[in-house]
Amino acid sequence: MKTVLATAYAVNPYKGSEDGMGWNFILQMARYNRVVAVTRPNNQPAIDRYWAEHPELTELQQRTRFLYFDWPYWLRFWKKGPLLSMIYYYGWQLSLAIWLRRQRLTVDLVHNVNFHNDWTPTFLWLLGKPLVWGPVGHHPAIPDVALREFGWKAALQERVLWAVKQTFWKLDPFLRLSKLQASHILCMNQAAADVLHLPASQYSLVPSVASAPVSVSSSGRAGSTLFRVLSVGRFVPLKGFTSTVRAFAYFYHQLAPDDQQRTQLTLVGSGPAEPLIRQLIADCGIGHCVEIINWLPKEAVAACYQSASVFLFPSYEGAGMVVAEAMSYGLPVLCWDNDGPGRFVHPDSKLRVSCQVLEVGEMQLANRLDSLFHHPSFYEHESQLALQRFKTNFNWSVRGEQLRKIYTAVLLAKRSAASSSYDIQATYSGSSAQ
């Protein structure tokens, strides 16, 4: 059995997003390997608690050893806000690699799991072991037209962040070294491979998001009493909640009065754009059929998925854990045709919509909602596509199989290279002796 050293800045079994991804990747590694997992000390209480609450995971726990590393508080008190946090993360990665060299751990392979940025480097190549990096990726730039309503500060922050990404991609020598030294890179989508200019032999498309299977029956949803449109996420420009509201409003106002009575939009989330979203809901005249839920425990969010009819998610992001979760419940996912959710949904789905012209795109989202509402056969087809896509691409067990195959290929390539090197040296030595 191989031993994998995995570094994950964010790991928390009780959270979603980056933290939940880090935890689940480590569990999937432990299905086939011994794992030494390194993360920050602030994650230890949640990890210890989860192990204690889940004795059925004892076998995985026995294969997994957690180490904890961080800077002292006096070196990190300034870590506030997105930009300073990324600067801190950059330094954390470098100092972690130096610290790990001193530990002299016996491992076969190293894997830098998260943060999932393709514009900040990994330094694990300093350990001299075969390196797997990722999944890495980036959020595409939000279109100007979608930023305007959030104000100049939000637009400025988005454009500064995009400029920082461009600078790292073009100028950071350590990012270039990371690409050269990595044995294999996991890319969230093709956009990550393109921006890093990776040869086809060096990367695999492995989305960072996945979900656990659930027991759910989607039959009869389209004809149920309440047609509930669900969206989950932070209320920030990236997530496209203003488009969610307008698309639902267009859909709602074209319904007959009786159909309006059995239609509802549920938004689960919170964030700085909430006042704007609430005002937009009022301006669109749909306040009576929209509910906003700021926070729910994990099991209650599962109940929202269970009772929903459609997942409306016109997000501009490059990932989206909620997309995998929605598909696990057989929910048709209505989204932009982009490199994030647009690549996650089934290729045969008719629910991807272009956002090149925002108002036109929002009207098309509304039309797709209308088709799902009025045509049970179309709804059932899209629901089955969502379940199929989840089973083949977004079940966490699929990630485990992908990692097993990638690790095996990387180590096999290392052995082959070592063998070839030995053969060349032997031939050269023999020629010299003659």
VOPAGU-2260 file (C-alpha; in pm, 1 decimal, decimal comma):
REM VOPAGU-2260
SITE   aa  ch    i         X         Y         Z
SITE  MET   A    0       0,0       0,0       0,0
SITE  LYS   A    1     136,8     341,9    -101,5
SITE  THR   A    2     183,3     630,4     140,6
SITE  VAL   A    3      61,6     969,4      20,3
SITE  LEU   A    4     152,0    1300,0     179,9
SITE  ALA   A    5    -143,6    1535,2     126,9
SITE  THR   A    6    -143,3    1904,8     214,4
SITE  ALA   A    7    -476,4    2080,8     247,5
SITE  TYR   A    8    -499,8    2434,1     382,3
SITE  ALA   A    9    -875,8    2402,3     436,9
SITE  VAL   A   10   -1019,7    2083,9     589,7
SITE  ASN   A   11   -1344,7    2060,9     782,4
SITE  PRO   A   12   -1589,3    1767,9     762,7
SITE  TYR   A   13   -1876,2    1988,8     886,2
SITE  LYS   A   14   -1842,1    2254,3     617,7
SITE  GLY   A   15   -1895,9    2271,7     245,6
SITE  SER   A   16   -1697,2    2448,6     -22,9
SITE  GLU   A   17   -1315,4    2437,7       7,9
SITE  ASP   A   18   -1316,9    2287,8     359,2
SITE  GLY   A   19   -1552,3    2003,3     271,2
SITE  MET   A   20   -1363,2    1930,2     -49,2
SITE  GLY   A   21   -1035,5    1902,3     141,9
SITE  TRP   A   22   -1186,5    1656,3     387,6
SITE  ASN   A   23   -1347,8    1437,8     124,7
SITE  PHE   A   24   -1037,2    1423,7     -92,4
SITE  ILE   A   25    -839,4    1296,7     207,0
SITE  LEU   A   26   -1102,8    1029,5     278,3
SITE  GLN   A   27   -1094,1     916,3     -83,4
SITE  MET   A   28    -714,6     890,9     -75,6
SITE  ALA   A   29    -737,5     674,1     236,8
SITE  ARG   A   30    -957,4     418,2      57,6
SITE  TYR   A   31    -649,7     285,8    -125,5
SITE  ASN   A   32    -348,7     440,5      50,8
SITE  ARG   A   33    -193,9     531,8     379,2
SITE  VAL   A   34    -225,0     909,1     411,1
SITE  VAL   A   35     -24,4    1167,9     599,9
SITE  ALA   A   36    -247,0    1476,5     583,0
SITE  VAL   A   37    -116,7    1820,7     679,0
SITE  THR   A   38    -347,3    2111,5     752,9
SITE  ARG   A   39    -378,0    2409,4     988,2
SITE  PRO   A   40    -426,4    2355,7    1365,8
SITE  ASN   A   41    -758,4    2541,9    1366,6
SITE  ASN   A   42    -907,1    2246,5    1176,3
SITE  GLN   A   43    -810,0    1985,6    1438,1
SITE  PRO   A   44   -1112,8    2017,0    1673,8
SITE  ALA   A   45   -1358,9    1949,4    1390,8
SITE  ILE   A   46   -1150,4    1658,2    1258,8
SITE  ASP   A   47   -1118,1    1493,2    1601,2
SITE  ARG   A   48   -1488,0    1540,4    1670,1
SITE  TYR   A   49   -1587,8    1388,6    1337,2
SITE  TRP   A   50   -1369,7    1080,2    1387,3
SITE  ALA   A   51   -1527,6    1032,4    1731,5
SITE  GLU   A   52   -1882,0    1064,9    1594,0
SITE  HIS   A   53   -1826,4     823,2    1305,3
SITE  PRO   A   54   -1689,7     489,3    1426,2
SITE  GLU   A   55   -1787,2     337,0    1090,4
SITE  LEU   A   56   -1486,5     522,7     947,3
SITE  THR   A   57   -1238,0     352,9    1181,7
SITE  GLU   A   58   -1056,8     177,6     898,0
SITE  LEU   A   59   -1004,4     503,8     710,7
SITE  GLN   A   60    -899,2     675,0    1033,0
SITE  GLN   A   61    -636,4     411,0    1097,3
SITE  ARG   A   62    -486,4     476,7     753,9
SITE  THR   A   63    -484,7     854,2     805,1
SITE  ARG   A   64    -242,3    1050,5    1017,5
SITE  PHE   A   65    -299,3    1424,2    1057,0
SITE  LEU   A   66     -17,4    1670,7    1115,1
SITE  TYR   A   67     -80,6    2037,7    1191,1
SITE  PHE   A   68     125,4    2334,9    1081,5
SITE  ASP   A   69      78,7    2711,6    1096,3
SITE  TRP   A   70     260,5    3033,4    1165,1
SITE  PRO   A   71     250,5    3178,0    1517,8
SITE  TYR   A   72     -23,9    3432,5    1575,1
SITE  TRP   A   73     212,4    3730,4    1576,1
SITE  LEU   A   74     303,8    3646,2    1215,7
SITE  ARG   A   75     -51,4    3608,7    1090,8
SITE  PHE   A   76    -271,7    3855,7    1282,1
SITE  TRP   A   77    -288,7    4071,2     966,2
SITE  LYS   A   78    -454,3    3791,4     760,3
SITE  LYS   A   79    -781,0    3968,8     680,2
SITE  GLY   A   80    -976,6    3996,9     358,8
SITE  PRO   A   81    -934,8    3803,1      32,2
SITE  LEU   A   82    -612,8    3965,2     -89,4
SITE  LEU   A   83    -419,1    3949,2     239,2
SITE  SER   A   84    -541,9    3593,3     294,0
SITE  MET   A   85    -400,4    3490,3     -42,8
SITE  ILE   A   86     -65,5    3654,1      39,2
SITE  TYR   A   87     -62,6    3462,4     366,0
SITE  TYR   A   88    -153,1    3138,4     187,8
SITE  TYR   A   89     137,0    3190,5     -53,6
SITE  GLY   A   90     381,7    3219,5     236,8
SITE  TRP   A   91     216,7    2931,5     422,6
SITE  GLN   A   92     273,1    2702,2     125,4
SITE  LEU   A   93     642,0    2786,1     104,0
SITE  SER   A   94     709,4    2758,3     478,2
SITE  LEU   A   95     508,7    2433,0     492,8
SITE  ALA   A   96     732,7    2271,7     231,7
SITE  ILE   A   97    1043,7    2379,3     424,0
SITE  TRP   A   98     893,6    2244,8     748,7
SITE  LEU   A   99     805,7    1914,0     584,1
SITE  ARG   A  100    1161,4    1867,5     456,3
SITE  ARG   A  101    1276,3    1871,4     817,9
SITE  GLN   A  102    1020,5    1605,5     915,9
SITE  ARG   A  103    1185,5    1348,7     684,9
SITE  LEU   A  104     861,4    1160,7     630,5
SITE  THR   A  105     871,9     834,5     437,2
SITE  VAL   A  106     617,4     874,3     158,2
SITE  ASP   A  107     582,3     757,8    -201,4
SITE  LEU   A  108     402,8    1059,3    -343,7
SITE  VAL   A  109     297,4    1412,1    -243,9
SITE  HIS   A  110     -31,3    1579,3    -331,5
SITE  ASN   A  111    -109,0    1949,1    -288,1
SITE  VAL   A  112    -488,4    1939,7    -256,6
SITE  ASN   A  113    -607,2    2296,1    -182,7
SITE  PHE   A  114    -654,3    2595,0    -206,9
SITE  HIS   A  115    -779,5    2517,8    -554,1
SITE  ASN   A  116    -616,9    2815,9    -729,5
SITE  ASP   A  117    -430,3    2775,1   -1056,7
SITE  TRP   A  118    -265,9    3114,4   -1005,3
SITE  THR   A  119     -77,9    3046,2    -679,4
SITE  PRO   A  120     206,1    2792,5    -680,8
SITE  THR   A  121     277,5    2481,6    -481,2
SITE  PHE   A  122     619,5    2427,6    -324,6
SITE  LEU   A  123     589,6    2055,5    -250,6
SITE  TRP   A  124     835,0    1982,7    -532,3
SITE  LEU   A  125    1099,3    2081,5    -275,4
SITE  LEU   A  126    1042,4    1739,0    -114,7
SITE  GLY   A  127    1181,9    1559,0    -418,8
SITE  LYS   A  128     890,2    1318,2    -455,2
SITE  PRO   A  129     644,2    1266,0    -743,1
SITE  LEU   A  130     401,6    1556,1    -715,5
SITE  VAL   A  131      29,5    1564,8    -790,3
SITE  TRP   A  132    -114,9    1915,3    -782,0
SITE  GLY   A  133    -482,0    2002,0    -761,0
SITE  PRO   A  134    -760,2    2014,5    -853,4
SITE  VAL   A  135    -672,4    2369,5    -954,2
SITE  GLY   A  136    -876,6    2624,6   -1142,4
SITE  HIS   A  137   -1008,8    2978,3   -1132,7
SITE  HIS   A  138   -1330,1    3175,2   -1147,0
SITE  PRO   A  139   -1372,4    3343,0   -1488,4
SITE  ALA   A  140   -1406,0    3719,8   -1499,7
SITE  ILE   A  141   -1759,2    3838,4   -1424,9
SITE  PRO   A  142   -1904,4    4031,6   -1721,0
SITE  ASP   A  143   -1919,6    4409,5   -1670,9
SITE  VAL   A  144   -2295,1    4417,7   -1726,6
SITE  ALA   A  145   -2344,9    4173,6   -1439,1
SITE  LEU   A  146   -2126,1    4380,0   -1205,9
SITE  ARG   A  147   -2277,9    4724,5   -1253,4
SITE  GLU   A  148   -2575,7    4681,7   -1023,5
SITE  PHE   A  149   -2347,8    4583,2    -732,7
SITE  GLY   A  150   -2175,4    4920,8    -728,7
SITE  TRP   A  151   -1831,2    5051,2    -814,5
SITE  LYS   A  152   -1659,0    4897,1    -510,1
SITE  ALA   A  153   -1763,6    4544,2    -607,3
SITE  ALA   A  154   -1661,7    4607,9    -967,3
SITE  LEU   A  155   -1323,5    4746,8    -862,2
SITE  GLN   A  156   -1255,7    4452,0    -629,8
SITE  GLU   A  157   -1340,3    4204,4    -906,2
SITE  ARG   A  158   -1118,8    4377,7   -1162,0
SITE  VAL   A  159    -825,3    4407,5    -919,2
SITE  LEU   A  160    -852,3    4037,0    -837,4
SITE  TRP   A  161    -860,6    3950,4   -1207,6
SITE  ALA   A  162    -551,0    4165,5   -1266,9
SITE  VAL   A  163    -372,3    3983,4    -981,7
SITE  LYS   A  164    -453,8    3647,6   -1141,6
SITE  GLN   A  165    -323,0    3766,4   -1478,4
SITE  THR   A  166      -1,3    3886,0   -1314,7
SITE  PHE   A  167      61,0    3552,7   -1143,9
SITE  TRP   A  168     -11,0    3353,7   -1460,6
SITE  LYS   A  169     232,2    3561,8   -1665,4
SITE  LEU   A  170     508,5    3659,7   -1424,6
SITE  ASP   A  171     533,4    3431,7   -1119,7
SITE  PRO   A  172     847,9    3213,9   -1159,0
SITE  PHE   A  173     734,1    2980,0    -881,9
SITE  LEU   A  174     407,7    2911,0   -1062,8
SITE  ARG   A  175     613,5    2820,8   -1369,2
SITE  LEU   A  176     830,8    2594,5   -1152,8
SITE  SER   A  177     519,4    2428,6   -1009,7
SITE  LYS   A  178     402,6    2340,2   -1361,0
SITE  LEU   A  179     742,9    2205,6   -1459,6
SITE  GLN   A  180     796,3    2001,8   -1143,3
SITE  ALA   A  181     446,5    1853,1   -1109,3
SITE  SER   A  182     420,7    1493,3   -1227,9
SITE  HIS   A  183      48,9    1539,0   -1287,9
SITE  ILE   A  184    -193,3    1828,7   -1249,0
SITE  LEU   A  185    -564,1    1790,5   -1176,7
SITE  CYS   A  186    -762,6    2065,1   -1351,1
SITE  MET   A  187   -1117,4    2156,6   -1251,2
SITE  ASN   A  188   -1200,5    2223,9   -1614,4
SITE  GLN   A  189   -1037,4    2283,8   -1950,1
SITE  ALA   A  190    -999,1    2655,9   -1879,7
SITE  ALA   A  191    -740,4    2577,1   -1609,0
SITE  ALA   A  192    -535,9    2360,9   -1844,0
SITE  ASP   A  193    -552,0    2629,1   -2112,9
SITE  VAL   A  194    -441,8    2918,9   -1893,1
SITE  LEU   A  195    -150,0    2711,7   -1758,7
SITE  HIS   A  196     -57,6    2594,6   -2112,0
SITE  LEU   A  197     -36,5    2231,8   -2004,9
SITE  PRO   A  198      43,0    1948,6   -2246,5
SITE  ALA   A  199    -229,9    1684,5   -2266,8
SITE  SER   A  200      -6,2    1423,1   -2104,8
SITE  GLN   A  201      40,8    1628,9   -1786,1
SITE  TYR   A  202    -315,0    1686,4   -1671,1
SITE  SER   A  203    -652,8    1526,0   -1610,9
SITE  LEU   A  204    -990,3    1695,5   -1582,9
SITE  VAL   A  205   -1094,7    1630,3   -1222,6
SITE  PRO   A  206   -1354,0    1873,3   -1079,2
SITE  SER   A  207   -1289,9    1968,9    -719,2
SITE  VAL   A  208   -1656,2    1924,3    -631,7
SITE  ALA   A  209   -1853,7    1607,8    -567,4
SITE  SER   A  210   -2119,6    1486,3    -325,9
SITE  ALA   A  211   -2233,3    1176,3    -141,4
SITE  PRO   A  212   -2518,1     969,8    -286,0
SITE  VAL   A  213   -2862,8    1013,3    -133,3
SITE  SER   A  214   -3184,1     814,5    -140,6
SITE  VAL   A  215   -3440,2    1018,0    -328,3
SITE  SER   A  216   -3719,6     960,4    -574,4
SITE  SER   A  217   -3763,7    1236,6    -831,5
SITE  SER   A  218   -4067,6    1082,1    -996,4
SITE  GLY   A  219   -4372,7    1303,9    -979,7
SITE  ARG   A  220   -4184,0    1624,0    -891,6
SITE  ALA   A  221   -4294,7    1801,6   -1206,8
SITE  GLY   A  222   -4660,1    1743,1   -1122,1
SITE  SER   A  223   -4639,5    1802,0    -748,2
SITE  THR   A  224   -4848,6    2063,6    -572,5
SITE  LEU   A  225   -4565,4    2312,5    -526,1
SITE  PHE   A  226   -4311,0    2393,0    -796,8
SITE  ARG   A  227   -4017,9    2509,3    -583,3
SITE  VAL   A  228   -3720,1    2673,3    -754,2
SITE  LEU   A  229   -3412,7    2653,5    -530,1
SITE  SER   A  230   -3079,5    2837,6    -527,6
SITE  VAL   A  231   -2805,3    2807,1    -264,2
SITE  GLY   A  232   -2490,5    3014,4    -212,4
SITE  ARG   A  233   -2335,6    3337,1     -87,4
SITE  PHE   A  234   -2501,2    3662,6    -186,9
SITE  VAL   A  235   -2208,6    3802,8    -384,3
SITE  PRO   A  236   -2175,1    3911,7    -750,1
SITE  LEU   A  237   -2002,7    3587,0    -849,4
SITE  LYS   A  238   -2308,9    3375,5    -771,6
SITE  GLY   A  239   -2550,7    3560,1   -1001,3
SITE  PHE   A  240   -2843,5    3583,4    -759,3
SITE  THR   A  241   -2980,7    3895,8    -925,7
SITE  SER   A  242   -3017,8    3695,0   -1247,0
SITE  THR   A  243   -3186,1    3419,8   -1043,5
SITE  VAL   A  244   -3444,7    3669,3    -915,7
SITE  ARG   A  245   -3512,3    3830,9   -1253,2
SITE  ALA   A  246   -3536,5    3498,1   -1436,2
SITE  PHE   A  247   -3783,6    3367,6   -1178,5
SITE  ALA   A  248   -3983,9    3691,1   -1199,0
SITE  TYR   A  249   -4010,4    3665,1   -1580,2
SITE  PHE   A  250   -4122,8    3303,7   -1543,2
SITE  TYR   A  251   -4369,1    3379,2   -1264,9
SITE  HIS   A  252   -4541,6    3672,5   -1434,5
SITE  GLN   A  253   -4612,3    3476,2   -1752,2
SITE  LEU   A  254   -4795,4    3201,8   -1559,4
SITE  ALA   A  255   -5171,1    3178,6   -1522,9
SITE  PRO   A  256   -5298,3    3291,1   -1179,1
SITE  ASP   A  257   -5371,7    2933,7   -1067,5
SITE  ASP   A  258   -5019,1    2824,0   -1161,2
SITE  GLN   A  259   -4868,9    3123,1    -980,0
SITE  GLN   A  260   -5030,8    2998,8    -659,9
SITE  ARG   A  261   -4819,5    2682,5    -665,9
SITE  THR   A  262   -4483,6    2839,8    -755,3
SITE  GLN   A  263   -4211,8    2950,6    -514,9
SITE  LEU   A  264   -3848,4    3065,2    -518,2
SITE  THR   A  265   -3630,3    2968,1    -220,8
SITE  LEU   A  266   -3291,2    3134,1    -171,7
SITE  VAL   A  267   -3060,8    2980,1      89,6
SITE  GLY   A  268   -2764,6    3197,8     175,3
SITE  SER   A  269   -2639,6    3531,6     301,4
SITE  GLY   A  270   -2384,4    3793,5     210,8
SITE  PRO   A  271   -2321,2    4159,4     138,6
SITE  ALA   A  272   -2554,8    4170,2    -163,2
SITE  GLU   A  273   -2861,6    4069,9      41,9
SITE  PRO   A  274   -3010,8    4424,5      61,8
SITE  LEU   A  275   -2979,6    4458,1    -315,5
SITE  ILE   A  276   -3142,3    4119,5    -370,4
SITE  ARG   A  277   -3429,5    4197,5    -133,4
SITE  GLN   A  278   -3492,3    4529,0    -308,8
SITE  LEU   A  279   -3488,3    4357,8    -648,2
SITE  ILE   A  280   -3741,8    4100,4    -525,8
SITE  ALA   A  281   -3971,5    4384,0    -417,8
SITE  ASP   A  282   -3922,4    4574,8    -744,1
SITE  CYS   A  283   -4009,2    4260,5    -943,4
SITE  GLY   A  284   -4332,5    4215,9    -747,1
SITE  ILE   A  285   -4255,4    3863,0    -627,1
SITE  GLY   A  286   -4199,0    3916,6    -255,4
SITE  HIS   A  287   -4505,5    3707,0    -168,8
SITE  CYS   A  288   -4362,9    3395,4    -339,6
SITE  VAL   A  289   -3994,4    3423,1    -243,9
SITE  GLU   A  290   -3839,3    3306,1      80,6
SITE  ILE   A  291   -3484,0    3386,7     188,4
SITE  ILE   A  292   -3323,7    3154,5     441,8
SITE  ASN   A  293   -2997,5    3295,3     572,7
SITE  TRP   A  294   -2862,4    2987,4     743,4
SITE  LEU   A  295   -2952,5    2621,5     786,4
SITE  PRO   A  296   -2773,4    2322,4     941,2
SITE  LYS   A  297   -2647,7    2070,0     688,5
SITE  GLU   A  298   -2937,2    1829,1     735,7
SITE  ALA   A  299   -3190,3    2108,3     681,6
SITE  VAL   A  300   -3022,9    2208,8     355,0
SITE  ALA   A  301   -3062,2    1845,5     248,2
SITE  ALA   A  302   -3434,5    1877,6     315,9
SITE  CYS   A  303   -3444,2    2183,3      86,8
SITE  TYR   A  304   -3291,3    1981,0    -195,6
SITE  GLN   A  305   -3534,2    1698,4    -126,3
SITE  SER   A  306   -3840,0    1922,3    -155,4
SITE  ALA   A  307   -3719,3    2133,0    -449,1
SITE  SER   A  308   -3822,7    2090,5    -810,7
SITE  VAL   A  309   -3543,2    2276,2    -992,9
SITE  PHE   A  310   -3200,8    2415,4    -902,8
SITE  LEU   A  311   -3153,8    2758,4   -1061,6
SITE  PHE   A  312   -2787,0    2860,0   -1050,8
SITE  PRO   A  313   -2669,2    3127,3   -1298,5
SITE  SER   A  314   -2330,6    3153,9   -1128,4
SITE  TYR   A  315   -2013,4    3274,7   -1299,1
SITE  GLU   A  316   -1782,1    3063,6   -1083,7
SITE  GLY   A  317   -1547,2    2793,7   -1206,8
SITE  ALA   A  318   -1677,2    2528,0    -968,3
SITE  GLY   A  319   -1986,7    2494,9    -746,7
SITE  MET   A  320   -2027,7    2227,1    -481,5
SITE  VAL   A  321   -2401,8    2296,7    -476,8
SITE  VAL   A  322   -2431,5    2180,7    -839,1
SITE  ALA   A  323   -2306,0    1833,4    -746,5
SITE  GLU   A  324   -2535,4    1828,1    -442,8
SITE  ALA   A  325   -2838,3    1926,7    -650,0
SITE  MET   A  326   -2768,7    1659,4    -912,3
SITE  SER   A  327   -2738,9    1395,2    -640,0
SITE  TYR   A  328   -3107,0    1463,9    -566,0
SITE  GLY   A  329   -3202,6    1437,8    -931,4
SITE  LEU   A  330   -3269,5    1811,4    -956,5
SITE  PRO   A  331   -3247,8    1960,2   -1305,4
SITE  VAL   A  332   -2977,2    2228,9   -1288,3
SITE  LEU   A  333   -3046,1    2546,4   -1485,1
SITE  CYS   A  334   -2726,5    2748,3   -1535,8
SITE  TRP   A  335   -2509,4    2957,0   -1765,9
SITE  ASP   A  336   -2321,4    2780,5   -2042,9
SITE  ASN   A  337   -1978,4    2848,3   -1892,3
SITE  ASP   A  338   -1664,0    2667,9   -1773,6
SITE  GLY   A  339   -1807,0    2606,6   -1426,3
SITE  PRO   A  340   -2161,3    2475,5   -1374,2
SITE  GLY   A  341   -2208,9    2470,5   -1751,3
SITE  ARG   A  342   -1946,9    2194,3   -1779,6
SITE  PHE   A  343   -2068,5    2009,4   -1472,9
SITE  VAL   A  344   -2420,9    1937,0   -1595,7
SITE  HIS   A  345   -2483,5    1654,3   -1843,0
SITE  PRO   A  346   -2361,8    1733,6   -2198,3
SITE  ASP   A  347   -2706,6    1642,0   -2332,3
SITE  SER   A  348   -2890,3    1879,4   -2099,6
SITE  LYS   A  349   -3090,5    2159,9   -2260,8
SITE  LEU   A  350   -3070,9    2372,8   -1947,3
SITE  ARG   A  351   -2745,1    2555,2   -2024,2
SITE  VAL   A  352   -2806,5    2912,7   -2138,8
SITE  SER   A  353   -2571,0    3169,4   -2293,0
SITE  CYS   A  354   -2509,0    3482,6   -2086,1
SITE  GLN   A  355   -2342,1    3690,8   -2356,4
SITE  VAL   A  356   -2641,4    3928,1   -2348,2
SITE  LEU   A  357   -2756,6    3924,6   -1986,2
SITE  GLU   A  358   -3121,8    4025,3   -2033,8
SITE  VAL   A  359   -3166,4    3775,6   -2317,3
SITE  GLY   A  360   -3003,3    3504,6   -2106,5
SITE  GLU   A  361   -3233,8    3574,0   -1813,2
SITE  MET   A  362   -3536,8    3548,8   -2040,7
SITE  GLN   A  363   -3407,2    3215,5   -2170,9
SITE  LEU   A  364   -3365,8    3091,3   -1814,1
SITE  ALA   A  365   -3729,7    3187,5   -1755,6
SITE  ASN   A  366   -3835,9    2998,0   -2067,8
SITE  ARG   A  367   -3651,7    2686,0   -1951,3
SITE  LEU   A  368   -3830,2    2711,0   -1616,0
SITE  ASP   A  369   -4158,2    2732,8   -1803,1
SITE  SER   A  370   -4073,7    2420,2   -2004,8
SITE  LEU   A  371   -3984,9    2226,6   -1689,1
SITE  PHE   A  372   -4307,0    2345,0   -1524,9
SITE  HIS   A  373   -4545,3    2264,4   -1811,0
SITE  HIS   A  374   -4385,6    1954,6   -1968,4
SITE  PRO   A  375   -4348,7    1658,4   -1729,0
SITE  SER   A  376   -4169,1    1444,1   -1987,8
SITE  PHE   A  377   -3904,4    1713,5   -2040,8
SITE  TYR   A  378   -3870,2    1754,0   -1666,2
SITE  GLU   A  379   -3828,9    1380,9   -1609,5
SITE  HIS   A  380   -3568,6    1357,1   -1887,1
SITE  GLU   A  381   -3360,8    1638,0   -1734,6
SITE  SER   A  382   -3395,2    1486,5   -1388,2
SITE  GLN   A  383   -3262,5    1153,0   -1513,1
SITE  LEU   A  384   -2973,5    1326,7   -1689,0
SITE  ALA   A  385   -2884,3    1499,4   -1360,8
SITE  LEU   A  386   -2881,9    1169,0   -1170,5
SITE  GLN   A  387   -2678,6     998,8   -1441,2
SITE  ARG   A  388   -2423,3    1279,0   -1443,3
SITE  PHE   A  389   -2391,6    1264,2   -1066,9
SITE  LYS   A  390   -2335,6     887,5   -1064,3
SITE  THR   A  391   -2072,0     889,9   -1336,3
SITE  ASN   A  392   -1885,0    1212,0   -1254,2
SITE  PHE   A  393   -1977,8    1368,7    -921,3
SITE  ASN   A  394   -2005,9    1090,1    -664,8
SITE  TRP   A  395   -1717,2    1115,4    -418,1
SITE  SER   A  396   -1634,1     749,7    -482,1
SITE  VAL   A  397   -1562,2     846,2    -844,8
SITE  ARG   A  398   -1295,3    1087,1    -718,3
SITE  GLY   A  399   -1139,6     805,1    -518,4
SITE  GLU   A  400   -1112,4     587,7    -828,7
SITE  GLN   A  401    -966,0     877,3   -1027,9
SITE  LEU   A  402    -700,9     940,2    -761,7
SITE  ARG   A  403    -612,8     570,1    -743,9
SITE  LYS   A  404    -554,3     553,7   -1120,9
SITE  ILE   A  405    -359,8     879,8   -1131,3
SITE  TYR   A  406    -133,4     783,4    -841,6
SITE  THR   A  407     -64,8     445,2   -1000,6
SITE  ALA   A  408      21,2     606,1   -1335,0
SITE  VAL   A  409     249,0     866,2   -1173,8
SITE  LEU   A  410     443,9     608,2    -973,1
SITE  LEU   A  411     465,5     374,6   -1272,1
SITE  ALA   A  412     607,5     658,8   -1483,3
SITE  LYS   A  413     862,4     728,6   -1209,4
SITE  ARG   A  414     973,2     366,2   -1202,8
SITE  SER   A  415     993,6     356,3   -1581,7
SITE  ALA   A  416    1203,4     672,6   -1587,1
SITE  ALA   A  417    1434,2     534,1   -1318,5
SITE  SER   A  418    1469,1     207,5   -1510,2
SITE  SER   A  419    1546,7     390,8   -1835,1
SITE  SER   A  420    1803,4     603,6   -1656,6
SITE  TYR   A  421    1964,8     289,1   -1514,9
SITE  ASP   A  422    1974,1     126,3   -1860,2
SITE  ILE   A  423    2137,8     433,8   -2013,5
SITE  GLN   A  424    2396,3     450,5   -1737,3
SITE  ALA   A  425    2468,8      77,1   -1767,4
SITE  THR   A  426    2510,7     104,9   -2145,4
SITE  TYR   A  427    2735,8     406,1   -2109,6
SITE  SER   A  428    2944,1     233,1   -1843,3
SITE  GLY   A  429    2975,2     -77,6   -2058,8
SITE  SER   A  430    3085,6     125,7   -2359,9
SITE  SER   A  431    3349,0     302,0   -2148,7
SITE  ALA   A  432    3484,1     -28,3   -2020,9
SITE  GLN   A  433    3535,9    -146,3   -2375,1
